[in-house]
Amino acid sequence: MLGDNTAALESALSLPAETLREKISSAYLYGAEATLGSVLGGRCRAVVGALPNADADGAPATLASLNPHGLIAGLLAVKRACGAPEALLVLPREEGFAPLLQAAAQADIPVEVRDFLDVRAHKDDLVLHWATLAAVSDILAGNPPEIPAAVGGRLVEIAPGKAIGSNLPAENLKAVRIGSTFYTPAVLGEPARPGLFATGSAIEPVSNDACIVQAAFEQVMKLRQKCCGKCVLCREGLFQFGEIFRGVTEAKSALSELALAGEIGAALIDAAVCSVGKAASSCMLSVLEGFGEELKSHIQGKKCPSGRCQAFARYYVNPMKCRGCGVCIEACPENCIEGAPGYISMIDDAACTKCGKCAEVCPEGAIARTQNRIPNLPRRLTKVGRFRR
Amino acid sequence: MVSLTIDGKQIRAEKGTSVLEAALQNGVYIPHLCHHPDLPDIGACRLCLVECEGLGAPQLSCQLEAQDGMNVRTRSPGIDRLRRLSMELLLARHPEDCSTCLKYGQCELQTLIQYLNVSAARMHRHIRSIPKRAYPLFRHEMVRCVLCLRCVRACEDLRGVGVLQLRKADLEFYIGTVRDKLLQDAGCRFCGACAEVCPTGAILDAAGFTSAEKNDALLPCVANCPIRLDIPRYLRFVREGRPDDALAVLYEKLPFPATLGRVCNHRCESACRRGQLTDPVSIRGVKRYIADAGGAKWKSKERKSPPTGRSVCVVGGGPAGMTAALYLAKKGHRVTLKEAMPKLGGMLQYGIPPYRLPRDILDAETACIREAGVTVECGCAVERPAALLAEYDAVLVATGAGKSARLPIPGSGLDGVLPGLDFLRNAALGEETGMGKKVVVLGGGNVAFDCARTAVRLGALSVSVACLESREEMPADPEEIEQAAEEGVAIYPSRSFEAICGEKRVTGVRVMTIRGFRFDENRNAILEKISGTEEVLEADTVIFAVGQRPSYGPECGLELKNGYIALIEPGSMKTSVQGVFACGDAVYGTRSVIEAIAAGREAASEIDVFLGGDGDISETLSPEERAGPKISPAEGFSGLKRVPERLLPAEDRRSGFAECACALTEDGARFEAGRCLQCDLRLQIRPARLWTDYEGKEAAP
């Protein structure tokens, strides 16, 4: 799959259509649980090879340079197998796709450059992932197709049935993101199957040091970048997802919003016509389902378990360490530290924006950050050394 | 046709129709926002969800083709929940300012909110501050936009213009233009399709109107035309290089297109919406071009009813009388037209000078009256019109207002004081006018300038026009005033006429400058004179052009009102004598040629009914085809300026009665027609139907 599959091209062109069809029916549909055979039956205007909008800039794009002839062979084979009058290759852009453009030109396949695939314009077409085309070419060349995935931005192949975790470090893991979907680390033990990559090809670890809500927020914002804006549920749903996640990380959220997020997610996953809405709703639903405790901890417990969300952090001056030098008072941009030479500094917790500058400048290391309860502190200005717990 | 069941109701629909359209066409309401019957569906708003037996999950009815035997339910708790969710999401970006919105009460979004009973309370609100923008004809208040993309599809798919598009900046979507240009600079054709389809108060017409006022507000050219000529239609034929068909449109209502193409007061142009961008379309100029260039293809379709055996006498061969006679003849009546002067035309023949309306043009057009079978008796004055009822079943008096008024000022009886119409009539007949060498015309209307410019052509050494009105308020057409000035006519506006000086023969007019004037309750002019401004305009001839009166007096046998023939029933042209009708200037005083033609048409229709006909004088002479909705973008369209009117040089004009204004060339006419905004295309778009317009619909529970 990751080598240029020139051999497949010949069989794609020479085999009788019926034989071809039988042969390639077992190929997987990348990102789905079904096989190619399940979609070859219907009539279609054209076979379109394209990357999903949600993953158009992901690692599978490198298939274009790794296996250009394989993609073309796959496209031609499917075209002949289902009797479609036309085939079309859609590229996200021209730069960096020279080998594929060349292969397409040799095979006389028309190419369209679109940064966003308008699914509505292809509703009578059979749109296939490049990885599916590569799998078809593997079958034609007599190799059992493996499943491409991106680890650390690099395309790798995983044999079907083999645990996907073999490519990842397994320590200190909180979650694994595949595409836009968040799984518990247990997923690493699962046998690889194409359906795991429904929302994208990337396998990324989320360590225990990371906040799952922040990670999900970033994922939603990436998808908002890609959203074309036509479908109400996707456009407005992604906005709400972003605001809900943001609210959770900023301690401005109520539990009822999780129910709303679930309702939008469930509606969007059914309604989405392209991968962007599917990926975003899957992102939301997977976090709600697998990481509900962490969400609730933010909302109800007022605590970010990983300590990443600044909104939940509190700064205080350790009265035993403070020497009353006043450096922190000068550094505070909010002027919310009270003190005097030789007195223990006091941070006004209500006005503190948790920027952490005071902690950075304190020569005694007396300023601490905590997610937990603040210990007993002086209630009025107290001379250094006079405070008793 | 296919047959399906929707909510238990059997309905039939054309094959290929969506379930949504099938339902709506059959009076079953399914909520929808992005769907519009004249635009391609995109299935974006998801309000039109339905359940269809055998298909499992809810389906978008706009994307589902109606098929035989389908069993569709438009409501279920599940569907209601999903619809409400979509609506809540949409409303998160829509401000709650219904009460201050111009669309209030006509807003589709507002009624959907009521129907679905939702608010955005659960959602994170998302109102962006987008400044309002005033364009010619439109207002953009895009803060209300819910991104249904109807305007984008109307602009792109319906019109082929593609100026409006869905744009994205910093994760935010908005409707804008390429590189966020102003509509004018982006190639917008100002057709109004976007405003028509916008379901809420985001793209609005600058001039608001109710649905009852809509047609007139959108086609002010037609609304302002007394005979409601289909102006956009004939302009379209001209643009397409089809003058024959354009001429047919004119002849459907206007028997004298070449004449009106020259002398019409073109109220259509003053109303033209194009005027709000640059200048109005030169509609009159295009009309003249059509009359010149169009062939007689229309004649084959002309109405000719079988003889009715009834007879009508029309008294007065001006535009009103000729028009009425023509249409009565077309309806099969035996028509006699009696005209006191030697030739047909009335004011067209004996009032408007030939340099504005060449007589060969006029005579060629009036020939249609005789061709239609009307018996024309010229040189035949009628003293008592009612007496004609002895010979005819009906009589129409259309004798106009042919007597010039004389102001009761000192000296108005001196030699050399001439009534304006007598002067013009004599000039037209080639008879002695009694004019000397120094002429002062009193009055500021078109007749005054006709007199002045005729005097120039008859060899007067000095000609001036004096009037009460200020230069800006003079009722004459601005081009008349301008051309007269070019021909050397001196203009003295804002002057009161104190006296005409002289012993036996006129020697001048004493005038004073006034600051302004008004009329009191008895219609007497109250002048605000400026003391010390008295001056005498030297003259051996003074021409009165200060208004006209009908020639009939009380002796005519018809009841009069303020000197005009009285009509006894509102909305009708019946006079005090049964069977005698009256119309035109004789009834309402001097107005325009086109109003006289409108009056003649109305009279013909009413008299036809009186004689037992159906009163329908309409004709279809032009090809019955619907205009294509596509207009494609045009860079610089909004800035296209009007083709300037070409005139003979003033020197050449002074020396004779040759026509002053040159016709538009074919290119010029097509260019002018091409500047038309085609406002009529918007009326092809089906207007919004709200759920309350569907029978028996109640809001969702």
Interface residues (C-beta under 8 A of the other chain):
Chain A: R120 M221 R224 Q225 C228 G229 K230 C231 V232 L233 R235 E236 G237 F239 Q240 E243 I244 G247 S256 L260 E263 I264 A267 D270 A271 V273
Chain B: C34 I42 G43 A44 C45 R46 A57 L82 L85 S86 L89 L90 A92 R93 R122 M123 H124 H126 L147 L149 L166 K168 L171 F173
